[in-house]
Amino acid sequence: MKALARANKVRTDRAQLKRDLKAKKKFIYNILLEPPDYVETMKVFDLILASPKYGRIKTNKILQQCRISPSKTVGGLSQRQRTELVSMLR
């Protein structure tokens, strides 16, 4: 039951984050530099896709240029990948 409650909390927090990104209340580069706990296991592709102005094609191009796999999680990014990605998104 604890795991189910935690999973529900993570889903609701991520949904709120996506709404905040769309409304420009939060910025993706701040989230990538200091990711909250509930974002650590989120795929980088999904996080970028939730931001305004980034569709599937643009997101794939950015990830290719930064040499990041689309299945990579935010918590699994190296420092080099993180800083390169943030500079591309600014």
Summary of the structure (lengths in Angstrom):
residues: 90
radius of gyration: 13.0
end to end distance: 40.6
largest distance: 41.8
contacts: 236
relative contact order: 0.15
helix: 67%
strand: 2%
